[in-house]
């Protein structure tokens, strides 16, 4: 089952995040999905996750997430990722700067019966804000 969970997580990153194929969310997330990194203003469940991805894809149209490491076991998959792109759309009320970004992040995903039921994620928001010029780089 652990290997299957790893394949599902790769699909979420490659297809939903990198390609904007939101159908994969319906296929891979439980209807009771809980995303701990999703803003409280977003709906609960898979729709909130879709909107979360869409928010970043709108802000960074050429967004690409590379999986650097992936560990799995005990019903969880841990992914260390690198994120690259260009700030080409509004993000968190910040107008587009058209600056390149490169940050890292980590995601822990819990699976039940081959479906994503819960996710925690952290990324380098401070570094992102420095790279787009909102926070001084010094």
Order of alpha helices (4+ residues) and beta strands (2+ residues): alpha-alpha-beta-alpha-beta-beta-beta-beta-alpha
